Amino acid sequence: MKTVLITGFEPFGGEQINPSWEVVSQLDNAIIAGCRVVARQLPCVFGESLSVLNSAIDTLSPSLVLAIGQAGGRTDITVERVAINVDDARIPDNKGQQPVDEPIVAGGPAAWFSTLPVKAMVAAMREAGVPASVSQTAGTFVCNHVMYGLLHKLSGIAEVKGGFIHIPYLPQQAAAHPGAPSMAAETVRLALEVAIATALQVDDDIAVTGGATH
């Protein structure tokens, strides 16, 4: 049976939980589209997060790698299109590191595009009743660090798809951030199940608009 590796992060930035791990951990050992899902938690730490991720990839030899992260303030599930080769941390990571304008991979490409069918995944999630969109930026914190590092590693493994999805706060987090949007864990889980199935079953992305004006 083929394996899907899905990752979430530990809490960061003063939060007590991270919605990515709260939901991703529920999918461990699930069977989706005939594949076994394995969930792993990543530290919210530059460098170390990629070491843990790369070790899991080497051990599991997955057919699909999907990294999930928190994007507090976003209103929907956002499938990331591109990761850029820069760490520029607005806040310190969980080990106190705060790199500024540093490359993730010295001499690496300026950017890597997701190898997921991002627009088909967004369309499938919307069809399932979940608000979703394509995102043009994964930021410059540990989420982008992981996405870029993941795609850099997978660039030499053509048969393995990989990419990143950002999710909003859970309601219990948004309660401490008046006015911030949130999404229930059950809805996020449905979105991720649909996203995984679509990524496994669709090789050629659909040609629909997913752009942004700013």
Backbone bond lengths (Angstrom), bond angles and torsions (degrees), N, CA, C in turn:
res aa  C-N    CA-C-N  psi(-1)  N-CA   C-N-CA  omega(-1)  CA-C   N-CA-C  phi
1 M - - - 1.463 - - 1.529 110.14 -
2 K 1.320 116.23 133.38 1.454 120.46 178.95 1.528 110.92 -69.94
3 T 1.329 114.59 158.46 1.461 120.72 -175.81 1.522 110.93 -118.14
4 V 1.323 115.07 141.19 1.458 123.06 170.84 1.524 107.37 -112.12
5 L 1.319 117.09 125.18 1.459 121.67 174.81 1.520 108.37 -98.12
6 I 1.329 116.32 123.31 1.461 121.17 176.64 1.518 108.14 -125.08
7 T 1.318 115.99 135.23 1.457 119.81 -176.32 1.519 111.86 -123.46
8 G 1.336 114.79 150.91 1.455 122.55 171.80 1.511 108.30 -132.98
9 F 1.324 116.39 169.19 1.459 121.16 -176.90 1.527 112.47 -105.74
10 E 1.314 114.86 156.36 1.451 121.31 168.10 1.533 108.73 -70.30
11 P 1.345 118.12 163.52 1.469 120.32 178.19 1.532 111.68 -61.45
12 F 1.318 116.13 152.73 1.466 121.69 177.21 1.516 108.77 -151.37
13 G 1.321 115.67 170.40 1.457 121.03 173.94 1.514 114.64 62.73
14 G 1.336 116.86 27.70 1.458 120.30 178.50 1.515 115.43 88.11
15 E 1.337 117.97 -3.63 1.462 121.02 177.86 1.530 110.24 -76.46
16 Q 1.314 116.27 149.47 1.461 121.33 178.31 1.518 112.38 -85.52
17 I 1.311 117.02 -22.49 1.457 122.64 178.02 1.516 109.11 -135.38
18 N 1.306 116.14 163.30 1.460 121.69 170.76 1.525 106.64 -122.11
19 P 1.339 118.01 119.92 1.460 119.48 -176.19 1.520 113.42 -59.21
20 S 1.339 116.22 -28.31 1.469 118.32 -179.77 1.528 110.79 -62.16
21 W 1.321 117.33 -46.90 1.463 118.68 -179.92 1.524 111.68 -74.77
22 E 1.313 118.11 -34.18 1.460 120.83 178.63 1.529 110.76 -56.23
23 V 1.327 116.53 -39.34 1.467 120.28 -178.27 1.521 111.57 -89.69
24 V 1.325 117.05 -44.44 1.471 120.57 -177.83 1.523 110.93 -58.45
25 S 1.317 117.38 -39.78 1.472 120.16 -178.91 1.519 112.14 -61.25
26 Q 1.340 117.72 -26.11 1.463 121.44 178.46 1.534 112.02 -71.27
27 L 1.317 116.28 -19.17 1.469 120.31 -176.65 1.524 113.21 -92.10
28 D 1.331 116.90 -4.92 1.461 119.31 -179.13 1.521 110.92 -59.14
29 N 1.322 116.58 127.24 1.469 125.78 -179.26 1.524 114.18 74.13
30 A 1.327 117.96 7.84 1.466 120.19 173.33 1.524 109.59 -68.97
31 I 1.322 115.59 153.72 1.464 121.63 174.33 1.524 107.22 -110.07
32 I 1.333 115.85 117.48 1.466 121.58 -179.43 1.516 108.30 -128.92
33 A 1.334 115.53 126.34 1.471 121.42 -179.70 1.522 111.64 51.41
34 G 1.323 115.77 37.25 1.458 121.11 176.61 1.511 115.39 79.14
35 C 1.333 117.35 8.55 1.466 121.33 -179.89 1.526 110.32 -117.27
36 R 1.326 115.38 148.89 1.462 120.62 177.35 1.524 109.43 -88.62
37 V 1.314 115.52 131.60 1.459 121.40 179.85 1.525 109.34 -94.88
38 V 1.312 115.91 131.03 1.466 122.19 175.44 1.520 108.03 -118.87
39 A 1.329 116.74 124.98 1.459 121.91 -178.64 1.516 110.58 -102.48
40 R 1.321 115.78 138.52 1.457 121.70 177.01 1.534 109.32 -135.83
41 Q 1.323 115.62 142.22 1.466 120.39 176.71 1.527 109.97 -93.71
42 L 1.321 115.93 135.39 1.457 121.88 176.73 1.523 109.87 -105.68
43 P 1.329 117.56 142.79 1.458 119.91 173.00 1.525 109.93 -71.80
44 C 1.314 116.85 146.39 1.465 120.12 176.57 1.528 108.03 -85.86
45 V 1.327 114.40 68.16 1.454 122.27 -173.33 1.532 108.47 -141.68
46 F 1.319 116.18 128.22 1.462 120.03 175.55 1.527 109.90 -59.02
47 G 1.313 116.33 138.74 1.462 120.82 178.60 1.508 112.05 82.80
48 E 1.318 117.58 -61.49 1.461 121.65 -177.71 1.519 111.81 -61.59
49 S 1.336 116.85 -37.42 1.465 120.13 179.69 1.523 110.80 -59.86
50 L 1.331 117.03 -40.32 1.463 120.34 179.59 1.521 111.72 -72.77
51 S 1.305 117.58 -32.79 1.469 119.85 177.06 1.515 110.28 -62.86
52 V 1.335 117.21 -44.32 1.467 121.43 179.00 1.524 110.38 -65.55
53 L 1.335 116.49 -43.86 1.465 120.56 179.86 1.523 111.30 -62.90
54 N 1.320 116.88 -48.67 1.461 120.07 -177.76 1.519 111.86 -62.94
55 S 1.318 116.99 -36.76 1.459 120.67 177.18 1.523 110.87 -63.11
56 A 1.337 116.40 -41.67 1.466 120.30 179.12 1.524 111.05 -65.35
57 I 1.325 117.22 -39.73 1.466 120.83 178.17 1.525 110.21 -63.75
58 D 1.321 116.47 -44.76 1.465 120.15 -179.03 1.524 111.51 -64.60
59 T 1.315 117.24 -34.95 1.465 121.63 -178.41 1.518 112.57 -76.78
60 L 1.336 116.46 -41.32 1.466 120.97 -171.21 1.525 113.98 -93.53
61 S 1.327 117.74 -22.35 1.473 121.94 -174.75 1.532 111.60 46.64
62 P 1.329 117.61 58.17 1.461 120.42 -175.48 1.522 113.32 -73.17
63 S 1.327 115.19 159.84 1.461 121.34 174.28 1.524 111.43 -87.68
64 L 1.336 116.20 -20.24 1.455 122.78 -178.24 1.517 108.14 -146.63
65 V 1.334 116.29 135.88 1.460 121.61 175.17 1.521 107.92 -124.20
66 L 1.316 115.27 122.34 1.456 121.23 -177.67 1.523 108.43 -127.00
67 A 1.319 116.53 113.13 1.461 121.56 178.71 1.528 109.08 -97.60
68 I 1.332 116.01 137.08 1.461 122.22 -176.32 1.523 108.72 -121.04
69 G 1.335 116.91 139.84 1.446 120.62 179.23 1.516 112.33 -143.33
70 Q 1.320 114.98 161.82 1.467 122.49 178.89 1.521 110.57 -82.62
71 A 1.333 115.45 135.45 1.463 121.51 172.12 1.524 107.74 -131.38
72 G 1.327 115.36 79.32 1.450 119.66 179.91 1.517 111.68 -58.77
73 G 1.328 117.20 130.02 1.458 122.03 -177.69 1.509 113.63 105.42
74 R 1.335 116.96 -22.52 1.471 119.03 175.52 1.523 109.32 -76.34
75 T 1.321 114.68 148.86 1.459 119.75 -172.60 1.527 114.10 -95.93
76 D 1.332 116.78 -13.61 1.463 118.90 -174.73 1.525 110.17 -144.31
77 I 1.336 115.73 179.28 1.460 121.58 173.54 1.526 107.52 -74.93
78 T 1.323 117.37 126.71 1.457 119.72 -176.67 1.522 110.29 -121.11
79 V 1.317 115.24 119.73 1.456 121.77 177.98 1.519 107.67 -90.01
80 E 1.326 116.53 120.59 1.457 121.13 -174.15 1.530 111.60 -77.64
81 R 1.328 114.91 135.91 1.458 121.05 179.69 1.534 112.34 -88.24
82 V 1.360 116.91 -36.50 1.463 119.88 -168.51 1.523 111.50 -147.68
83 A 1.319 116.17 146.87 1.466 123.16 173.09 1.520 108.27 -120.12
84 I 1.336 117.33 140.95 1.461 121.00 -178.08 1.525 110.47 -110.30
85 N 1.329 114.79 153.82 1.463 121.48 -172.53 1.527 111.53 -85.67
86 V 1.329 116.46 62.96 1.461 119.88 177.43 1.518 110.58 -154.34
87 D 1.321 115.60 137.56 1.463 123.51 168.39 1.520 106.78 -104.06
88 D 1.337 116.66 123.45 1.462 121.88 178.87 1.520 106.48 -146.09
89 A 1.325 115.79 87.23 1.464 122.16 -166.58 1.530 112.58 -86.86
90 R 1.308 116.09 119.91 1.467 121.03 176.16 1.520 111.25 -71.24
91 I 1.355 115.77 -31.31 1.463 122.14 177.79 1.528 108.25 -129.45
92 P 1.327 118.81 159.52 1.464 120.19 176.73 1.520 111.29 -68.33
93 D 1.338 116.02 152.45 1.461 119.40 172.42 1.528 108.97 -78.12
94 N 1.323 116.92 -172.94 1.464 119.76 -174.93 1.524 114.14 -74.37
95 K 1.322 117.48 -3.38 1.459 121.21 172.97 1.538 110.98 -110.82
96 G 1.335 115.86 11.14 1.451 120.13 177.89 1.511 115.08 82.37
97 Q 1.332 117.82 5.58 1.469 121.08 178.80 1.532 110.18 -78.66
98 Q 1.313 116.42 138.60 1.464 120.78 178.54 1.525 110.00 -141.74
99 P 1.348 115.91 71.35 1.466 119.31 -178.75 1.522 111.95 -65.24
100 V 1.306 115.78 146.98 1.461 122.11 178.47 1.531 108.88 -126.62
101 D 1.315 115.75 120.70 1.468 122.44 175.99 1.525 113.00 54.46
102 E 1.332 116.39 41.39 1.458 120.82 178.98 1.527 110.09 -106.77
103 P 1.335 118.57 138.39 1.466 119.78 177.66 1.526 111.01 -68.56
104 I 1.308 115.99 146.31 1.459 120.72 174.56 1.522 109.35 -74.50
105 V 1.319 115.72 -44.29 1.458 122.57 175.95 1.523 107.57 -125.26
106 A 1.317 117.73 110.06 1.463 120.93 -179.86 1.525 110.26 -58.13
107 G 1.318 116.08 125.58 1.458 120.49 -179.42 1.515 114.67 79.45
108 G 1.335 117.05 2.52 1.462 120.52 179.88 1.513 111.69 -76.24
109 P 1.338 117.26 168.83 1.458 120.68 176.90 1.526 111.50 -58.30
110 A 1.323 116.75 154.61 1.464 120.52 179.02 1.522 111.48 -60.89
111 A 1.335 117.05 -30.93 1.463 120.77 -177.93 1.528 110.20 -156.02
112 W 1.326 114.47 157.52 1.454 122.01 170.21 1.525 107.99 -125.38
113 F 1.329 115.93 134.46 1.457 120.54 175.22 1.528 110.07 -89.47
114 S 1.317 115.64 144.24 1.456 121.26 175.20 1.518 110.16 -54.90
115 T 1.315 116.31 144.68 1.468 120.24 174.79 1.524 111.13 -100.64
116 L 1.318 116.25 12.33 1.462 121.59 175.13 1.532 109.98 -84.55
117 P 1.334 117.50 155.57 1.464 120.30 171.53 1.527 108.80 -79.00
118 V 1.323 116.14 77.02 1.468 120.83 -167.08 1.526 112.97 -60.99
119 K 1.315 117.46 -40.38 1.466 119.46 -177.43 1.523 111.53 -74.16
120 A 1.312 117.27 -35.75 1.465 120.28 175.81 1.533 110.13 -65.44
121 M 1.325 116.72 -36.54 1.459 120.32 178.55 1.523 111.08 -66.73
122 V 1.328 116.19 -43.55 1.464 120.21 177.40 1.531 110.32 -61.34
123 A 1.323 116.75 -45.45 1.468 120.47 -179.55 1.520 110.98 -61.81
124 A 1.316 117.61 -41.01 1.468 121.12 -179.16 1.528 111.10 -67.23
125 M 1.320 116.93 -39.29 1.463 119.54 177.94 1.521 111.11 -66.15
126 R 1.315 116.72 -41.68 1.466 119.66 176.74 1.520 110.81 -62.45
127 E 1.328 116.79 -40.61 1.459 121.11 178.36 1.522 110.86 -60.97
128 A 1.341 116.47 -31.16 1.464 121.84 178.36 1.526 112.27 -82.73
129 G 1.334 116.92 1.22 1.450 120.82 177.08 1.520 115.09 90.10
130 V 1.338 116.26 16.20 1.469 120.71 -178.83 1.527 109.81 -107.41
131 P 1.336 118.71 126.48 1.469 120.44 176.20 1.529 110.28 -61.63
132 A 1.320 116.97 127.78 1.470 121.39 -176.41 1.513 109.89 -153.39
133 S 1.335 116.25 155.07 1.455 121.40 178.21 1.519 109.71 -157.53
134 V 1.340 115.33 166.00 1.461 121.52 173.00 1.520 107.72 -83.74
135 S 1.324 116.97 135.57 1.464 121.89 175.39 1.521 109.34 -107.89
136 Q 1.338 114.76 140.80 1.461 120.27 -179.06 1.529 112.49 -97.70
137 T 1.318 117.99 -0.81 1.459 120.50 178.65 1.518 111.29 -147.75
138 A 1.317 115.04 132.16 1.463 121.16 175.48 1.522 110.86 -99.04
139 G 1.351 116.56 14.14 1.450 121.06 -179.72 1.522 111.56 80.40
140 T 1.340 115.28 -162.23 1.469 120.11 177.65 1.526 110.85 -135.54
141 F 1.348 115.24 22.74 1.467 120.72 179.33 1.527 108.38 -100.74
142 V 1.314 118.09 -153.34 1.463 120.94 -172.20 1.533 112.17 -69.05
143 C 1.331 118.45 -28.35 1.465 119.54 177.92 1.524 111.22 -61.87
144 N 1.331 116.80 -49.55 1.462 119.81 177.23 1.524 111.02 -63.49
145 H 1.334 116.29 -38.05 1.470 121.89 176.83 1.526 110.54 -55.58
146 V 1.332 116.06 -46.20 1.462 121.21 -179.58 1.528 111.00 -69.36
147 M 1.322 116.89 -43.55 1.465 118.98 -179.12 1.524 110.81 -62.04
148 Y 1.326 116.86 -46.86 1.466 119.42 179.95 1.525 110.67 -62.40
149 G 1.338 116.21 -47.25 1.462 119.82 -179.66 1.512 112.77 -61.04
150 L 1.340 115.89 -39.42 1.466 120.88 177.78 1.516 110.71 -61.44
151 L 1.328 116.50 -50.66 1.466 120.03 -176.76 1.522 111.45 -68.72
152 H 1.323 117.19 -31.44 1.458 120.11 176.02 1.531 109.91 -64.09
153 K 1.328 116.14 -43.37 1.469 119.75 178.64 1.525 111.14 -65.95
154 L 1.333 116.62 -43.42 1.463 120.10 -176.65 1.525 112.79 -74.76
155 S 1.335 117.54 -10.62 1.464 119.61 -179.43 1.525 111.92 -61.00
156 G 1.323 116.48 -21.44 1.459 119.84 177.59 1.518 113.26 -99.97
157 I 1.356 115.77 7.83 1.475 120.64 -179.04 1.523 106.97 -129.75
158 A 1.310 117.05 79.87 1.463 122.61 -169.13 1.521 113.62 -59.48
159 E 1.336 117.64 -28.82 1.462 119.58 -174.01 1.522 113.17 -82.25
160 V 1.332 118.45 -3.40 1.465 121.66 -178.32 1.525 109.65 -107.51
161 K 1.337 116.60 123.01 1.458 121.23 176.81 1.529 109.26 -86.45
162 G 1.328 115.64 151.18 1.454 118.95 178.57 1.510 112.40 -157.70
163 G 1.329 115.28 154.96 1.455 120.39 177.85 1.510 111.57 178.16
164 F 1.324 115.17 -168.50 1.461 121.76 -170.55 1.523 110.38 -137.21
165 I 1.336 115.28 143.11 1.462 122.26 175.51 1.523 108.74 -128.87
166 H 1.328 116.71 132.40 1.459 121.76 172.57 1.533 109.73 -99.07
167 I 1.321 115.40 142.93 1.467 120.91 178.87 1.531 109.75 -126.22
168 P 1.343 117.69 155.03 1.469 120.85 -179.43 1.535 111.75 -74.59
169 Y 1.339 114.39 176.02 1.458 120.53 170.09 1.531 110.67 -57.46
170 L 1.314 116.28 153.05 1.457 121.44 164.20 1.530 108.35 -78.74
171 P 1.349 118.32 158.66 1.465 120.17 -177.62 1.523 113.82 -55.08
172 Q 1.346 117.50 -38.54 1.464 118.82 -178.21 1.523 112.13 -67.28
173 Q 1.322 117.50 -24.30 1.462 120.36 173.88 1.528 110.83 -78.16
174 A 1.326 115.71 -44.52 1.464 120.37 -178.10 1.522 111.46 -61.94
175 A 1.333 116.99 -25.80 1.462 120.18 178.28 1.521 111.89 -60.91
176 A 1.329 116.21 -26.19 1.464 121.15 178.84 1.528 112.04 -92.89
177 H 1.339 116.33 -0.35 1.467 121.89 179.51 1.526 107.66 -129.61
178 P 1.323 118.10 77.66 1.469 121.47 -174.82 1.526 112.72 -49.26
179 G 1.328 114.70 127.40 1.455 121.12 179.70 1.509 114.83 92.04
180 A 1.342 117.11 -11.19 1.468 119.66 -179.01 1.524 110.23 -76.34
181 P 1.326 117.75 139.95 1.468 120.43 176.59 1.515 111.00 -72.56
182 S 1.326 115.81 161.00 1.461 120.93 178.73 1.519 109.55 -149.86
183 M 1.327 115.47 171.00 1.459 121.90 177.29 1.518 108.48 -145.81
184 A 1.326 117.01 136.09 1.459 121.87 -178.16 1.521 111.08 -65.25
185 A 1.323 115.93 146.23 1.464 121.13 -179.17 1.518 111.31 -57.51
186 E 1.336 117.66 -37.55 1.464 120.91 -179.43 1.526 111.17 -63.43
187 T 1.321 116.33 -37.00 1.466 120.49 178.93 1.525 110.51 -70.82
188 V 1.323 116.46 -41.37 1.463 120.09 178.25 1.525 110.08 -63.22
189 R 1.324 116.34 -41.57 1.467 119.08 179.55 1.528 110.57 -61.56
190 L 1.320 117.41 -44.84 1.461 120.21 177.48 1.519 110.27 -58.09
191 A 1.328 116.30 -43.99 1.470 120.39 -179.66 1.521 111.18 -59.74
192 L 1.327 116.84 -43.23 1.463 120.09 -177.98 1.525 111.41 -70.34
193 E 1.312 117.34 -35.45 1.465 119.71 176.32 1.527 110.22 -63.72
194 V 1.316 116.35 -43.04 1.466 120.84 178.01 1.520 110.62 -65.96
195 A 1.337 115.95 -41.18 1.460 120.18 179.96 1.522 111.71 -62.02
196 I 1.317 116.84 -43.71 1.461 121.00 179.67 1.523 110.74 -63.08
197 A 1.323 116.39 -48.62 1.465 120.25 -179.25 1.528 111.12 -59.59
198 T 1.316 116.35 -42.98 1.468 120.33 -179.58 1.521 111.10 -65.74
199 A 1.331 116.71 -43.80 1.465 120.35 179.96 1.521 111.77 -61.72
200 L 1.324 116.54 -34.67 1.458 120.34 179.95 1.530 112.40 -74.65
201 Q 1.322 116.20 -31.46 1.456 120.38 -171.23 1.524 114.76 -98.65
202 V 1.332 117.51 -18.14 1.468 121.00 -176.27 1.521 109.74 -111.32
203 D 1.323 116.10 121.94 1.463 120.78 178.00 1.524 112.20 -97.54
204 D 1.313 116.87 -38.66 1.462 121.20 -178.81 1.525 108.91 -106.86
205 D 1.325 116.65 118.16 1.460 120.95 -176.58 1.519 111.08 -65.67
206 I 1.328 115.29 156.92 1.461 120.58 179.53 1.528 109.63 -82.26
207 A 1.325 115.93 151.57 1.473 121.89 -177.82 1.519 109.37 -98.07
208 V 1.324 116.03 79.92 1.459 121.90 174.99 1.525 107.48 -129.15
209 T 1.318 116.42 159.62 1.455 118.77 -178.17 1.526 110.88 -67.67
210 G 1.331 113.80 138.70 1.458 119.89 174.84 1.508 109.28 -145.07
211 G 1.325 115.46 19.39 1.455 121.18 -175.31 1.513 113.67 -83.26
212 A 1.305 115.21 179.96 1.463 122.17 179.55 1.520 109.22 -141.70
213 T 1.330 116.31 152.08 1.456 120.25 180.00 1.522 112.01 -89.10
214 H 1.331 116.46 -14.73 1.471 119.73 177.79 1.516 109.59 -160.65
